[in-house]
């Protein structure tokens, strides 16, 4: 029942197919075909092998492996003046993925997104909006770059993020609001012989970043907590700092030139301990800083 005649364009497309060894299912409705395009419906892709597409990315990626599953609702609207409004709500999952290129490698047991993604672009392309709302989780991941390597047992983000630009001459705005939790995280700095590890990190940011050709600025609030933090000199097998519990409460930034922290509390800090040493060189049971403020005109103030 497909037609380009005005008022008679609604049609349904029901397709079940296989791409190599992956199953693809779609049930979409074409509300309008011409001169604008309006499509909505369901899509399901199971175990799509990324290595099958490695030839398409050979110029930029030296490795592309793993499988991808996609299931959700899609909506694509392209008006006759080429403005685009596209949305996806559902789940995506990448399993045993490995991506490598010039100077970087990303590997992981599983990474997935559960939520909505929307993209809006005006006809002239000057105004663009990208919005994400949902949960992003990664388990057993490793990221390697020339300067550092980071890994973690699990990282989970729940919240919203967005990118917007109202006109080509106006600043680009990035917003982030949500909760970040990381388990068994590590950061290796080979050139400095340093290793940074955390048993757990919790971060609650609500930030707005403005980027223009002249400057970058930031405003917002955040709180952070980390447990089991250690900084180690790998070459000397020497623990430089070990913190049992660290809490940073009520970070507020009006700009990059003015910020404040209500309080920082550090419990059980140990300094300079060798591999075979029973005790550190010295330790602090509890450290508290409050009413911390920074302003470019006044410098740093701590009550």
N, C-alpha and C positions, 0 to 999 in steps of 0.2 A: 504493500500500500504506500509506496514511496512516490511522492509527487513534488514538483516545484511550483505547482499552481497555488496562488494565495488562498489561504483558508483550508487547503487540503494536503498539508505537508506532513501531518503527524504520522509517523510510522515506527514500528518496533523492529529491532534487530536482535535476534536470539542466536548466539553462536557458541558452539563447543568445538574446540580445536586442539591440536598439539603442535608445539614448536619444538622440534627435536624431541626431547623426552619430557618436556614440561606441559602440563595441562592448562589450557586457557578457556575461561568461560565468561561470556558477556551477555547482558540483557539490558539494552539501552533503548531509549526513546528519542527519535529525531523529531523534536517539536517544530523546528524550522530548518530548512536546508538552504534556501536562497531568498533574498540576497545575503541575509545573516545566517549564522549557524548556531543552533541551540540543541545540545545533546546532553542527556542525563541518564543515569542508570547504574547498574552494578557491574563490577569487574572482579575476576578471580584468576590469579596466576599462581601455579604451584610448582615449586622446585625449578625455577628458571636458572639454568646453568650460566653463570657469568663468563666462564671460560669460552663459551661459544661465541662471545662478542669481543674476545681479546684482539682479533684481527682489526676491528674497527678503531681500537684505541692504541694500536701498536706505536704510533708516533709520539704519544704522550705518556703511556703506561707500559712498563716492562713486564708487569704481572697483573692479571685480573682473574680471580678465581673465587669460587664459592657459589652458593645458591640463594635465590631470592623468592620469597612468597609475598603476594599482594592480594588483599581482599578488602573491598570497600565500595563506597558510593562515589561516583564522579559526576561532575557537572561542568560543561564547557559551553560558554556563550561568546561568540565572536560576532560583533555587530557589523553592519555594512560599511562602517567607517574604520574597521580593523581594530576597534577596542576589544580587549580580551578580559573575560571574567571566568577564571577556572578554579574549581574547588575539588578537594578529595577528602573524604572522611572514612577512616578505616584503619587497617593494620598493614604494616610492611615488616618483613623480617629477613635479615641476611644471616646465613649460617656458614660457619667455617670459611669466612671471607678473608681474602688476601689481596691487597692493592698496593702496588709499588710503582714508583716513578723516579724521576731524577731527584735524588736527595731525600726521599722519604719512603717509608714502608708502614702500612697499616694492616694489622692482623687481628682477628678476633674469633672467639667461639660463636658468639651470637650478638647481633645488634638489631634493635627493633624500634619502630615508631607506632604508637597507638593514639590517634587523635585526628585533627583536621589541619589541612594546609590549603590556603587560598592565595590566588595570584590575581592582581588587577592591574591592567595597563591601559591608559588612555590611548586614543587613536594616534596622537603624535609621539607617543612613547616617552614623553617627558614626565608624566605622573605615573608612579608605580607603587604598588603596595604588595608586600608578602607577609602573611600572618600565619603563625603556627600556634596551636593550642592542644596540648596533650602530654604524653609521656614518652620520653626517649630513654632507652636502657641499653647498656652494653655490658657483656660479661666476658671475662678472660681475654682482654684486649691488650695489644702492644702497639705503640706508635714510636717509630724510630726516625729521627732526623739527624743531620750532620752534627748539630750542637748538643743534642740531648736525646734521651730515650725515656718514655713514660709508659707505665703499665698499671693494670688494676684488676682485681677480682670482679668488681662490679661497680658501675657508675649508673645512677638513675636521676633523670631530670623530669620534674613534673611542673608544668606551668605554661606561660605564654612567651612568645618572642615575635618581634615584628620589624619590618624594614619599610620605610616609606620615603618618598620624595615627591613633593607637590609640583615642582617645576624644575627644569634643567638648571636654572640659576639659583635655586634655593638649596639650603643644606640637606643632606641625607640624614635621616633619623633612625636609630636602632633602639628598640625597647626590649627589655628583658624583665620578667617578673615570675618568680616561682621558687621551687625548692630543689637543691642539688645535694645528693648523698653519694659518697664514694667509700668503697670498702677496699682495704689492703692496697693502697695506692703507693706508687714509687716514682721517683724522678732521678735519673742518672745523668750526671754531667761529667763525661769522660775527661775533657780537657782540664777541668778543675779537680779531678779525682774525688768528687763529692757525690754522695748518695743521700737523697731525702725520702723518708718513708712515713706514711701515716696509717694507723689501723683503721681510722674512720674520719671522714670530714663531712660536715653539714654546713651548707651555705644557703642563705635566704636573701637574694638580691631583688631589688626593684629599681632598675636603672634606666636612664635615658641618655643616649650618646648622640651628639650632633656633630656631623662631619661636613666640612666645607673645604674649599681650596685654600682658605686663609688659615683655619685652625680646627682643632678638634676639642670638644668640650663634653663634660659628663656631669650628670646630676642624679640624685636618688638616694636610696637607703639600703642598708644590708646588715646582716648579723652572721657571724661565723663561729663554728666550734670544731676543734680537732682533738683527737685522742691518740695516744701512742705515737708521738712525733719524734723522729730521730734524724740527726744530721751527722753523717759519718765521712771521715777521710778514708777512702777505700784503700789507697796505697799504703797507709800506715796502720790500717785496721784500728782506727781510733775513733771512738764516738765523741764528737765535739759537743753536741747538745742532745739531751733527751728530755722531752716534756710529756708528762703523763696526761695533762688536760689543759687545753687552751680555749678560752672563750673571749670573743670580741663582740661587744654588745652595742647596738644602735649606732652604726656608722651612717653619717649623713654628709652628703656632698652637695653643696649649692653650685659648685663649679670645680674645675681642676685646681683653682687657686684658693678655694675655701672649703674646708671639711672639718668634721668633728667626730669624736668617738666618746660615747658615754663612759664606757669602762672596758678595761682589758684585765682579765684574771688568769693567772698562770699557776697551776698546781703541780708541785713536785718536779722541779727542774734540776737536772744533773749536768755538770760540765766536765769535759775532758776525762774520758775513761778508756783505758786500753783494753784490748781483747781479753787479757788474762788478769786484769785488775778486779779485786773484789769491790772496791769503792771508787767513786769518781773523785776528781781533785777537790771539788767543792760542790755544794748543792744548796738549793733554796726550797723551803717547804711551800711557801706561797708568795706570789708577787701580785700586787694590785696597782693599777694605774687608773685614774679617773679624771673626767672632764678634760679630755685631750682635744685641743683645737689647733688647726693650722690655717693661717691666712698669709697670702703672699706679702702683704704689707707689714704684718707683725711677726711672722715666723711661727715657730712651734711653741705652744703653751700647754703645760700639764699641771693640774692641781695636785 
